Amino acid sequence: MNGFIPLWKPKGMTSHDCVMKLRGVLRTKKIGHTGTLDPEVEGVLPITVGKATKLTTLITDQPKTYVAEVSLGKQTTTEDHTGEVVDQRDIPETLTIDQCIDVLNHFEGTLTQVPPMYSAVKVNGMKLYEYARDGLEVDRPSREVTIYNITNLSQQLKIHNQQDVRFSFQATCSSGTYIRTLCVDIGKRLGFPAHMSHLVREEAGSFKSNEAVTFEQLEDAKNDGDVEKFIVNPSKPLSFLPSYKANTDEIIRFKHGQVLPVPSKLKEVDLFRVEDELGQLIALYQQHPTKAGQIKPFKVLQS
C-alpha cells in the first residue's frame, strides 16, 4: 500500500494517536501524518502510507481551510476554550455582526503571528508547551502567514452571556497559521479579549471533508479485506505540480533515479511529477543544480 488516506480525525485524539491506531488497522509501520491537529480539533488529516511517506512535507506545506468560532469576552492561556482565563470583559450590547465582519476583512493577506505558548514550536530545543507547563514565559519567534480568504459565516452574534459572544468564520490560509491566534487577534482589533471556542479543518491541500474517511469505515473495510479502496493514488494530491508521462523505455531510468535530459516542455519547471502510462506516480524530478539541461530525482517512489 502506497498512497494517502484522507482521514477524518475525531476529537480527543492527537495526530500521533491517529498514526498509531492506523498502524494497527493497516498492519504496517510506514505511516505518517501531514500536519498536526490539536486533540480538541476534528477534521481532515491526510495520512501517508508506504512510500508516500516521502511526500509528507509537500502535502504539509499546502494551504488549509478551517471553520472556526471565536468567543469574545475572555482570553485564555491556551487561546482556546481549554485554557485558564487570563483576561475578561463584558461585551456591550451595541456590538453588531457587521462590525465583526468589517474586522475580519482586515485579516485577509499576509500578516505576522506570534505562536501561542501552548504550541509545538521549538525554542532552544524545547517545545513552547513544555515551557508553558512549567509556568515559564519565553520570547517566541514571530512568523509570516497568509490568509488567502476569510469569510463570515454568522448571520447574527450568538450571545451566551456578556462574556461569551460568538460568531463563526471560514478561513483558507498558509501552512503554519494558528487559527487560535487569529481568533485572539480578531478580538484585539475589536477591542475585546477573545479565544477560539471551536475549530474544524475542512480542507488540507486537495483533500476535502466530503472525501474524508473515519476509523470506523477503515476498520469495516479491513474486515472485508478492502482497505485499499481508501488509499489515494499519491499523484492525485500533487496535482499542483506539472506532470510528465514516461514511456516504456524511460520508466526504468526514472525508477532508478538516473540523471536525465530535461523534457523539452518542462525546461522552466523546477519540480514535476513523473507518471507511468496508468497514471501511477514513479518519482518527483527537479532541475539539476549544476548540470544545465539535466534533471535529477527529488523523490523516487517506485524502484
C-alpha positions as CSV (number, residue, x, y, z in Angstrom):
1,M,0.0,0.0,0.0
2,N,1.4,3.3,-1.1
3,G,-0.6,6.5,-1.1
4,F,-2.7,8.8,1.0
5,I,-5.7,8.3,3.3
6,P,-7.8,11.4,3.9
7,L,-8.6,10.6,7.5
8,W,-11.3,12.5,9.4
9,K,-9.6,13.0,12.8
10,P,-12.0,12.8,15.6
11,K,-11.9,15.0,18.7
12,G,-10.0,13.6,21.7
13,M,-7.1,12.1,19.7
14,T,-3.7,13.6,18.8
15,S,-2.4,13.3,15.3
16,H,0.2,10.9,16.7
17,D,-2.6,8.8,18.2
18,C,-4.2,8.5,14.8
19,V,-1.0,7.3,13.2
20,M,-0.5,4.7,16.0
21,K,-4.1,3.4,15.6
22,L,-3.8,3.2,11.8
23,R,-0.6,1.1,12.1
24,G,-2.8,-1.5,13.8
25,V,-5.6,-1.2,11.3
26,L,-3.3,-1.4,8.2
27,R,-0.7,-3.6,9.8
28,T,2.2,-1.5,8.6
29,K,4.6,0.7,10.4
30,K,5.3,3.0,7.5
31,I,2.6,5.6,8.2
32,G,2.8,9.3,8.9
33,H,0.6,12.4,9.1
34,T,0.8,15.7,7.2
35,G,0.2,18.4,9.7
36,T,-0.7,18.3,13.4
37,L,-4.2,18.9,14.6
38,D,-4.8,19.7,18.3
39,P,-6.6,17.0,20.3
40,E,-9.8,19.1,20.6
41,V,-9.9,19.8,16.8
42,E,-11.6,17.5,14.3
43,G,-11.2,17.5,10.6
44,V,-9.2,16.4,7.6
45,L,-5.8,14.9,8.4
46,P,-4.1,13.4,5.3
47,I,-2.2,10.2,6.2
48,T,0.8,9.0,4.2
49,V,1.2,5.2,3.8
50,G,4.2,3.3,2.5
51,K,6.5,5.1,0.1
52,A,4.1,8.0,0.0
53,T,5.6,9.0,3.4
54,K,8.4,10.5,1.3
55,L,5.9,13.1,0.2
56,T,4.8,14.3,3.7
57,T,6.4,17.7,3.6
58,L,4.9,18.6,0.2
59,I,1.4,18.0,1.5
60,T,2.0,19.5,4.9
61,D,3.1,22.8,3.2
62,Q,-0.2,23.1,1.2
63,P,-3.0,25.6,2.2
64,K,-5.6,24.6,4.8
65,T,-9.3,25.6,5.2
66,Y,-10.9,25.9,8.6
67,V,-14.2,26.8,10.0
68,A,-13.7,28.5,13.4
69,E,-15.8,30.0,16.1
70,V,-14.4,33.0,18.0
71,S,-15.7,33.8,21.5
72,L,-15.5,37.4,22.6
73,G,-15.2,38.3,26.3
74,K,-12.4,36.0,27.7
75,Q,-8.8,35.4,26.8
76,T,-7.2,32.1,27.9
77,T,-3.7,30.8,28.4
78,T,-4.1,28.3,25.5
79,E,-6.0,30.8,23.2
80,D,-8.9,28.2,23.1
81,H,-11.6,27.1,25.5
82,T,-9.4,24.6,27.3
83,G,-7.1,27.1,29.0
84,E,-7.4,29.2,32.1
85,V,-8.9,32.7,31.8
86,V,-6.3,35.4,32.0
87,D,-8.5,38.4,30.9
88,Q,-12.2,39.0,30.7
89,R,-14.6,41.8,29.9
90,D,-18.3,42.3,29.3
91,I,-19.2,42.7,25.6
92,P,-21.6,45.7,25.1
93,E,-25.0,45.1,23.6
94,T,-24.1,47.7,20.9
95,L,-21.7,45.3,19.2
96,T,-23.0,44.1,15.8
97,I,-22.2,41.3,13.4
98,D,-21.4,44.0,10.8
99,Q,-18.6,45.4,13.0
100,C,-17.2,41.9,13.3
101,I,-17.3,41.4,9.5
102,D,-15.5,44.6,8.9
103,V,-12.7,43.5,11.3
104,L,-12.5,40.1,9.5
105,N,-11.7,41.8,6.2
106,H,-8.6,43.4,7.7
107,F,-7.0,39.9,8.2
108,E,-7.0,38.9,4.6
109,G,-3.5,38.9,3.2
110,T,0.0,38.5,4.7
111,L,0.3,39.0,8.5
112,T,2.7,38.4,11.3
113,Q,1.8,35.9,14.0
114,V,3.4,35.1,17.4
115,P,2.8,31.4,18.1
116,P,0.9,30.7,21.3
117,M,2.8,29.4,24.3
118,Y,0.8,26.2,24.2
119,S,2.1,25.1,20.8
120,A,4.7,22.7,19.4
121,V,7.1,25.4,18.1
122,K,10.6,24.8,19.5
123,V,12.7,27.5,21.2
124,N,16.2,26.4,22.3
125,G,15.4,22.8,21.7
126,M,12.2,22.7,23.8
127,K,8.6,23.0,22.7
128,L,6.7,26.0,23.8
129,Y,4.1,24.0,25.6
130,E,6.9,22.4,27.7
131,Y,7.9,25.9,28.9
132,A,4.2,26.7,29.5
133,R,3.6,23.6,31.6
134,D,6.5,24.7,33.8
135,G,5.0,28.2,34.1
136,L,7.8,29.8,32.1
137,E,7.3,32.5,29.5
138,V,9.9,32.8,26.7
139,D,10.4,35.0,23.7
140,R,8.6,33.5,20.8
141,P,9.7,33.8,17.2
142,S,7.2,35.6,15.0
143,R,6.3,34.2,11.6
144,E,4.6,35.5,8.5
145,V,1.5,33.7,7.4
146,T,-1.0,34.3,4.6
147,I,-4.8,34.4,4.9
148,Y,-5.9,33.8,1.3
149,N,-9.6,34.2,2.1
150,I,-11.7,34.8,5.2
151,T,-15.4,34.8,5.2
152,N,-18.1,35.4,7.9
153,L,-20.5,32.5,8.4
154,S,-22.8,34.0,11.1
155,Q,-26.0,36.0,10.3
156,Q,-26.0,37.3,13.9
157,L,-24.0,37.2,17.0
158,K,-24.6,34.2,19.3
159,I,-24.9,35.6,22.9
160,H,-24.3,33.0,25.6
161,N,-23.7,35.7,28.2
162,Q,-22.0,39.1,28.5
163,Q,-18.5,37.4,28.4
164,D,-19.3,34.8,25.7
165,V,-20.4,36.4,22.5
166,R,-19.6,34.2,19.4
167,F,-19.5,34.2,15.7
168,S,-18.0,31.9,13.1
169,F,-15.9,32.3,10.0
170,Q,-14.2,30.3,7.4
171,A,-10.5,30.9,6.6
172,T,-8.2,29.5,3.9
173,C,-4.6,30.0,5.0
174,S,-1.0,29.0,4.5
175,S,0.5,26.2,6.4
176,G,1.6,27.1,9.9
177,T,-1.2,29.5,10.6
178,Y,-2.5,29.4,14.1
179,I,-6.3,29.9,14.0
180,R,-6.3,30.2,17.8
181,T,-4.0,33.2,17.5
182,L,-6.1,34.6,14.6
183,C,-9.2,34.5,16.9
184,V,-7.3,36.3,19.7
185,D,-6.1,39.0,17.2
186,I,-9.6,39.4,15.8
187,G,-10.8,40.1,19.4
188,K,-7.9,42.6,19.9
189,R,-8.9,44.5,16.8
190,L,-12.5,44.7,18.1
191,G,-11.2,45.8,21.4
192,F,-12.1,42.7,23.5
193,P,-10.4,39.7,25.0
194,A,-11.1,36.6,22.9
195,H,-10.4,32.9,22.3
196,M,-11.2,30.2,19.9
197,S,-14.2,28.2,21.0
198,H,-14.5,25.7,18.2
199,L,-12.4,24.6,15.1
200,V,-12.9,22.1,12.2
201,R,-10.4,21.6,9.4
202,E,-12.4,21.3,6.3
203,E,-9.6,21.0,3.7
204,A,-5.9,20.2,3.7
205,G,-4.4,20.7,0.3
206,S,-6.6,19.0,-2.3
207,F,-8.3,16.8,0.4
208,K,-11.8,17.9,1.3
209,S,-14.1,17.0,4.1
210,N,-16.5,15.1,1.8
211,E,-13.7,12.8,0.8
212,A,-12.5,12.0,4.3
213,V,-12.9,8.6,5.9
214,T,-13.4,7.6,9.5
215,F,-11.7,5.0,11.6
216,E,-15.0,3.0,11.6
217,Q,-15.0,3.0,7.8
218,L,-11.4,1.8,7.7
219,E,-12.0,-0.9,10.2
220,D,-15.0,-2.2,8.4
221,A,-13.0,-2.2,5.1
222,K,-10.2,-4.1,6.9
223,N,-12.7,-6.8,8.0
224,D,-13.9,-7.0,4.4
225,G,-10.3,-7.2,3.0
226,D,-10.9,-4.0,1.1
227,V,-8.9,-1.3,2.8
228,E,-7.0,-0.4,-0.4
229,K,-10.1,1.3,-1.8
230,F,-9.4,4.2,0.6
231,I,-5.8,4.6,-0.5
232,V,-5.5,7.6,-2.8
233,N,-3.0,7.5,-5.7
234,P,0.0,9.6,-4.4
235,S,-0.1,11.6,-7.7
236,K,-3.5,13.0,-7.1
237,P,-2.8,15.4,-4.1
238,L,0.3,16.6,-6.0
239,S,-1.8,17.8,-9.0
240,F,-0.5,21.3,-8.3
241,L,2.8,20.1,-9.8
242,P,3.2,19.6,-13.6
243,S,3.3,16.0,-14.8
244,Y,5.4,14.1,-17.3
245,K,4.1,10.8,-18.7
246,A,7.1,8.5,-19.1
247,N,7.2,6.0,-22.0
248,T,8.1,2.3,-21.6
249,D,11.8,2.9,-22.3
250,E,12.1,5.8,-19.9
251,I,10.3,4.3,-16.9
252,I,13.1,2.1,-15.8
253,R,15.5,5.1,-15.8
254,F,13.2,7.1,-13.7
255,K,12.7,4.2,-11.3
256,H,16.4,4.0,-10.8
257,G,16.7,7.7,-10.2
258,Q,19.1,8.4,-13.1
259,V,20.2,11.9,-14.1
260,L,18.4,12.5,-17.4
261,P,18.0,15.2,-20.1
262,V,15.1,17.6,-19.2
263,P,12.0,17.1,-21.3
264,S,11.5,20.0,-23.7
265,K,8.1,21.0,-22.2
266,L,9.5,21.2,-18.7
267,K,12.7,23.2,-19.1
268,E,11.2,26.1,-17.0
269,V,9.7,23.8,-14.3
270,D,11.5,23.5,-11.0
271,L,9.7,20.3,-9.8
272,F,7.4,17.9,-11.6
273,R,5.7,14.5,-11.3
274,V,6.8,11.5,-13.4
275,E,3.9,9.1,-14.0
276,D,3.7,5.8,-15.8
277,E,1.2,5.1,-18.6
278,L,-1.5,4.2,-16.0
279,G,-1.1,7.5,-14.1
280,Q,0.8,5.9,-11.2
281,L,3.5,8.1,-9.6
282,I,7.0,6.9,-10.2
283,A,9.0,9.8,-8.9
284,L,9.4,13.6,-8.5
285,Y,12.1,15.2,-10.5
286,Q,13.8,18.6,-10.4
287,Q,16.2,20.7,-12.4
288,H,19.8,19.7,-11.8
289,P,21.5,22.5,-9.8
290,T,24.9,22.1,-11.6
291,K,24.2,20.4,-14.9
292,A,22.4,22.6,-17.3
293,G,19.7,20.8,-19.4
294,Q,19.6,17.9,-16.9
295,I,17.2,16.7,-14.3
296,K,17.8,14.7,-11.1
297,P,15.4,12.9,-8.7
298,F,13.8,14.7,-5.8
299,K,11.9,11.7,-4.5
300,V,11.6,8.2,-6.1
301,L,8.5,6.1,-5.2
302,Q,9.0,3.1,-7.4
303,S,12.2,1.2,-7.8
